[in-house]
Amino acid sequence: MALGMDPATYELRFDSGRSCLDLVATNHPVERLDSVDRLLAWLAGAGLIPDHTALPGAGPVWLVAFRELRAHVGQLVLDELEGRPADAALARVNALAATAPPAPRAVRRPDGSLVRALDGDPGCAALLAVVARDAVDLLTDPVARALLRQCEGDNCPIVYLDTSRGRRRRWCSSEVCGNRERVARHRRRAALARA
Protein backbone atom coordinates (compact mmCIF):
# COMPACT_ATOMS: atom_id res chain seq x y z
CA MET A 1 0.00 0.00 0.00
CA ALA A 2 1.27 3.50 -0.77
CA LEU A 3 2.60 5.45 2.17
CA GLY A 4 -0.07 7.57 3.82
CA MET A 5 -2.99 5.90 2.04
CA ASP A 6 -5.58 4.44 4.38
CA PRO A 7 -7.79 1.90 2.58
CA ALA A 8 -10.72 2.85 4.82
CA THR A 9 -10.74 6.30 3.19
CA TYR A 10 -11.50 4.71 -0.18
CA GLU A 11 -15.13 3.89 -0.72
CA LEU A 12 -16.12 0.61 -2.25
CA ARG A 13 -17.23 1.34 -5.80
CA PHE A 14 -19.94 -0.35 -7.80
CA ASP A 15 -19.88 1.62 -11.05
CA SER A 16 -18.32 -0.79 -13.54
CA GLY A 17 -21.61 -2.37 -14.58
CA ARG A 18 -20.87 -5.97 -13.48
CA SER A 19 -20.06 -7.57 -10.15
CA CYS A 20 -16.97 -9.32 -11.56
CA LEU A 21 -15.57 -5.97 -12.76
CA ASP A 22 -16.46 -4.32 -9.45
CA LEU A 23 -14.45 -7.03 -7.70
CA VAL A 24 -11.45 -6.35 -9.95
CA ALA A 25 -11.70 -2.65 -9.09
CA THR A 26 -11.26 -3.32 -5.35
CA ASN A 27 -7.48 -3.15 -5.51
CA HIS A 28 -7.13 0.27 -7.13
CA PRO A 29 -5.69 2.64 -6.07
CA VAL A 30 -5.16 0.69 -2.83
CA GLU A 31 -6.35 -2.63 -1.49
CA ARG A 32 -9.98 -2.13 -0.51
CA LEU A 33 -10.64 -5.71 0.57
CA ASP A 34 -8.35 -5.33 3.55
CA SER A 35 -10.56 -7.07 6.11
CA VAL A 36 -13.38 -9.58 6.34
CA ASP A 37 -15.76 -6.75 7.26
CA ARG A 38 -14.87 -4.89 4.06
CA LEU A 39 -15.40 -8.10 2.07
CA LEU A 40 -18.84 -8.51 3.64
CA ALA A 41 -19.63 -4.87 2.81
CA TRP A 42 -18.54 -5.52 -0.78
CA LEU A 43 -20.70 -8.66 -1.02
CA ALA A 44 -23.75 -6.69 0.16
CA GLY A 45 -22.95 -3.65 -2.00
CA ALA A 46 -22.52 -5.83 -5.09
CA GLY A 47 -25.92 -7.40 -4.40
CA LEU A 48 -24.54 -10.90 -3.85
CA ILE A 49 -26.13 -11.06 -0.41
CA PRO A 50 -29.01 -9.06 1.05
CA ASP A 51 -27.97 -6.40 3.56
CA HIS A 52 -27.38 -7.70 7.08
CA THR A 53 -27.07 -11.33 5.95
CA ALA A 54 -25.28 -13.33 8.62
CA LEU A 55 -22.27 -15.20 7.27
CA PRO A 56 -20.90 -17.04 10.30
CA GLY A 57 -18.28 -18.90 8.26
CA ALA A 58 -16.72 -15.73 6.80
CA GLY A 59 -13.10 -15.34 7.74
CA PRO A 60 -9.60 -14.75 6.44
CA VAL A 61 -9.84 -17.74 4.08
CA TRP A 62 -12.75 -16.00 2.30
CA LEU A 63 -10.65 -12.87 1.90
CA VAL A 64 -7.84 -14.86 0.29
CA ALA A 65 -10.29 -16.69 -1.99
CA PHE A 66 -11.96 -13.49 -3.24
CA ARG A 67 -8.59 -11.81 -3.83
CA GLU A 68 -7.49 -14.88 -5.81
CA LEU A 69 -10.67 -14.78 -7.91
CA ARG A 70 -10.12 -11.04 -8.42
CA ALA A 71 -6.63 -11.69 -9.80
CA HIS A 72 -7.89 -14.38 -12.20
CA VAL A 73 -10.84 -12.33 -13.45
CA GLY A 74 -8.65 -9.24 -13.83
CA GLN A 75 -6.05 -11.12 -15.85
CA LEU A 76 -8.71 -12.82 -17.94
CA VAL A 77 -10.58 -9.61 -18.78
CA LEU A 78 -7.47 -7.57 -19.60
CA ASP A 79 -5.96 -10.34 -21.71
CA GLU A 80 -9.23 -10.83 -23.59
CA LEU A 81 -9.38 -7.08 -24.30
CA GLU A 82 -5.86 -7.27 -25.71
CA GLY A 83 -6.58 -10.42 -27.71
CA ARG A 84 -4.30 -12.69 -25.67
CA PRO A 85 -5.50 -15.98 -24.24
CA ALA A 86 -5.27 -16.37 -20.47
CA ASP A 87 -5.99 -20.07 -20.32
CA ALA A 88 -4.84 -20.65 -16.72
CA ALA A 89 -7.05 -17.81 -15.45
CA LEU A 90 -9.92 -19.07 -17.61
CA ALA A 91 -9.60 -22.58 -16.19
CA ARG A 92 -9.67 -21.28 -12.61
CA VAL A 93 -12.69 -19.00 -13.25
CA ASN A 94 -14.51 -21.90 -14.93
CA ALA A 95 -13.74 -24.18 -11.99
CA LEU A 96 -15.08 -21.64 -9.49
CA ALA A 97 -18.20 -21.06 -11.62
CA ALA A 98 -19.07 -24.77 -11.45
CA THR A 99 -20.26 -24.56 -7.84
CA ALA A 100 -23.96 -23.89 -7.31
CA PRO A 101 -24.67 -20.28 -6.32
CA PRO A 102 -26.73 -19.50 -3.21
CA ALA A 103 -30.43 -20.16 -3.63
CA PRO A 104 -32.61 -17.06 -3.27
CA ARG A 105 -36.02 -17.05 -1.66
CA ALA A 106 -38.68 -14.45 -0.95
CA VAL A 107 -39.62 -13.73 2.64
CA ARG A 108 -42.45 -11.59 3.91
CA ARG A 109 -41.69 -8.57 6.07
CA PRO A 110 -43.97 -7.64 8.97
CA ASP A 111 -45.58 -5.01 6.70
CA GLY A 112 -46.50 -7.71 4.18
CA SER A 113 -43.98 -6.79 1.47
CA LEU A 114 -41.62 -9.38 0.02
CA VAL A 115 -37.83 -9.10 0.21
CA ARG A 116 -35.07 -11.29 -1.10
CA ALA A 117 -33.19 -13.54 1.30
CA LEU A 118 -30.85 -16.47 0.85
CA ASP A 119 -31.93 -20.00 1.62
CA GLY A 120 -29.46 -20.75 4.40
CA ASP A 121 -26.02 -19.34 5.03
CA PRO A 122 -24.07 -19.38 1.77
CA GLY A 123 -20.55 -20.70 1.83
CA CYS A 124 -17.55 -19.03 0.30
CA ALA A 125 -17.58 -21.33 -2.75
CA ALA A 126 -21.20 -20.46 -3.54
CA LEU A 127 -20.50 -16.72 -3.40
CA LEU A 128 -17.33 -17.09 -5.46
CA ALA A 129 -19.45 -18.97 -8.01
CA VAL A 130 -21.77 -15.99 -8.42
CA VAL A 131 -18.88 -13.70 -9.35
CA ALA A 132 -17.15 -16.33 -11.50
CA ARG A 133 -20.42 -16.99 -13.38
CA ASP A 134 -20.80 -13.26 -13.94
CA ALA A 135 -17.34 -13.20 -15.53
CA VAL A 136 -18.21 -16.21 -17.72
CA ASP A 137 -21.50 -14.58 -18.77
CA LEU A 138 -19.76 -11.28 -19.52
CA LEU A 139 -16.97 -12.75 -21.62
CA THR A 140 -19.21 -15.14 -23.57
CA ASP A 141 -21.89 -12.56 -24.38
CA PRO A 142 -20.78 -10.77 -27.58
CA VAL A 143 -23.02 -7.77 -26.91
CA ALA A 144 -21.78 -7.21 -23.35
CA ARG A 145 -18.19 -7.95 -24.31
CA ALA A 146 -18.31 -5.30 -27.03
CA LEU A 147 -19.15 -2.75 -24.32
CA LEU A 148 -15.97 -3.43 -22.30
CA ARG A 149 -13.71 -0.40 -22.01
CA GLN A 150 -10.58 0.38 -20.06
CA CYS A 151 -10.58 3.69 -18.21
CA GLU A 152 -8.67 6.46 -19.98
CA GLY A 153 -7.74 8.01 -16.64
CA ASP A 154 -4.07 8.48 -15.91
CA ASN A 155 -2.74 5.18 -14.50
CA CYS A 156 -6.22 3.74 -13.98
CA PRO A 157 -6.51 0.04 -14.81
CA ILE A 158 -10.26 -0.24 -14.18
CA VAL A 159 -12.39 -1.94 -16.84
CA TYR A 160 -16.09 -1.12 -17.10
CA LEU A 161 -19.13 -1.64 -19.33
CA ASP A 162 -19.85 1.41 -21.46
CA THR A 163 -23.63 1.55 -21.49
CA SER A 164 -23.68 5.30 -22.02
CA ARG A 165 -25.68 6.87 -24.79
CA GLY A 166 -23.50 6.96 -27.87
CA ARG A 167 -20.96 4.65 -26.20
CA ARG A 168 -18.60 7.57 -25.52
CA ARG A 169 -17.85 7.04 -21.83
CA ARG A 170 -14.13 7.56 -21.24
CA TRP A 171 -13.65 7.01 -17.53
CA CYS A 172 -14.51 4.40 -14.95
CA SER A 173 -16.17 7.18 -12.99
CA SER A 174 -16.89 10.74 -14.00
CA GLU A 175 -16.56 11.74 -10.35
CA VAL A 176 -13.14 10.11 -9.89
CA CYS A 177 -11.04 9.82 -13.05
CA GLY A 178 -13.19 12.22 -15.05
CA ASN A 179 -12.83 14.88 -12.38
CA ARG A 180 -9.04 14.32 -12.23
CA GLU A 181 -8.84 14.81 -15.99
CA ARG A 182 -10.91 18.01 -15.86
CA VAL A 183 -8.73 19.41 -13.04
CA ALA A 184 -5.53 18.53 -14.95
CA ARG A 185 -6.90 20.14 -18.13
CA HIS A 186 -7.78 23.29 -16.16
CA ARG A 187 -4.29 23.42 -14.64
CA ARG A 188 -2.67 23.04 -18.06
CA ARG A 189 -4.79 25.89 -19.48
CA ALA A 190 -4.02 28.08 -16.45
CA ALA A 191 -0.28 27.35 -16.80
CA LEU A 192 -0.39 28.26 -20.50
CA ALA A 193 -2.25 31.48 -19.71
CA ARG A 194 0.41 32.46 -17.18
CA ALA A 195 3.27 31.68 -19.57
C-alpha positions, -999 to 999 in steps of 0.1 A, spaced: 0 0 0 13 35 -8 26 54 22 -1 76 38 -30 59 20 -56 44 44 -78 19 26 -107 29 48 -107 63 32 -115 47 -2 -151 39 -7 -161 6 -22 -172 13 -58 -199 -4 -78 -199 16 -110 -183 -8 -135 -216 -24 -146 -209 -60 -135 -201 -76 -101 -170 -93 -116 -156 -60 -128 -165 -43 -95 -144 -70 -77 -115 -64 -100 -117 -26 -91 -113 -33 -54 -75 -32 -55 -71 3 -71 -57 26 -61 -52 7 -28 -63 -26 -15 -100 -21 -5 -106 -57 6 -84 -53 36 -106 -71 61 -134 -96 63 -158 -67 73 -149 -49 41 -154 -81 21 -188 -85 36 -196 -49 28 -185 -55 -8 -207 -87 -10 -237 -67 2 -229 -37 -20 -225 -58 -51 -259 -74 -44 -245 -109 -38 -261 -111 -4 -290 -91 10 -280 -64 36 -274 -77 71 -271 -113 59 -253 -133 86 -223 -152 73 -209 -170 103 -183 -189 83 -167 -157 68 -131 -153 77 -96 -147 64 -98 -177 41 -127 -160 23 -106 -129 19 -78 -149 3 -103 -167 -20 -120 -135 -32 -86 -118 -38 -75 -149 -58 -107 -148 -79 -101 -110 -84 -66 -117 -98 -79 -144 -122 -108 -123 -135 -86 -92 -138 -60 -111 -159 -87 -128 -179 -106 -96 -188 -75 -76 -196 -60 -103 -217 -92 -108 -236 -94 -71 -243 -59 -73 -257 -66 -104 -277 -43 -127 -257 -55 -160 -242 -53 -164 -205 -60 -201 -203 -48 -206 -167 -71 -178 -155 -99 -191 -176 -96 -226 -162 -97 -213 -126 -127 -190 -132 -145 -219 -149 -137 -242 -120 -151 -216 -95 -182 -211 -116 -191 -248 -115 -203 -246 -78 -240 -239 -73 -247 -203 -63 -267 -195 -32 -304 -202 -36 -326 -171 -33 -360 -170 -17 -387 -145 -10 -396 -137 26 -424 -116 39 -417 -86 61 -440 -76 90 -456 -50 67 -465 -77 42 -440 -68 15 -416 -94 0 -378 -91 2 -351 -113 -11 -332 -135 13 -309 -165 9 -319 -200 16 -295 -208 44 -260 -193 50 -241 -194 18 -206 -207 18 -176 -190 3 -176 -213 -28 -212 -205 -35 -205 -167 -34 -173 -171 -55 -194 -190 -80 -218 -160 -84 -189 -137 -94 -171 -163 -115 -204 -170 -134 -208 -133 -139 -173 -132 -155 -182 -162 -177 -215 -146 -188 -198 -113 -195 -170 -128 -216 -192 -151 -236 -219 -126 -244 -208 -108 -276 -230 -78 -269 -218 -72 -234 -182 -80 -243 -183 -53 -270 -191 -27 -243 -160 -34 -223 -137 -4 -220 -106 4 -201 -106 37 -182 -87 65 -200 -77 80 -166 -41 85 -159 -27 52 -145 -62 37 -140 -65 0 -148 -103 -2 -142 -124 -19 -168 -161 -11 -171 -191 -16 -193 -198 14 -215 -236 15 -215 -237 53 -220 -257 69 -248 -235 70 -279 -210 47 -262 -186 76 -255 -178 70 -218 -141 76 -212 -137 70 -175 -145 44 -149 -162 72 -130 -169 107 -140 -166 117 -104 -131 101 -99 -110 98 -131 -132 122 -151 -128 149 -124 -90 143 -122 -88 148 -160 -109 180 -159 -87 194 -130 -55 185 -150 -69 201 -181 -78 233 -162 -43 234 -146 -27 230 -181 -48 259 -195 -40 281 -164 -3 273 -168 -4 283 -205 -22 315 -197 4 325 -172 33 317 -196 
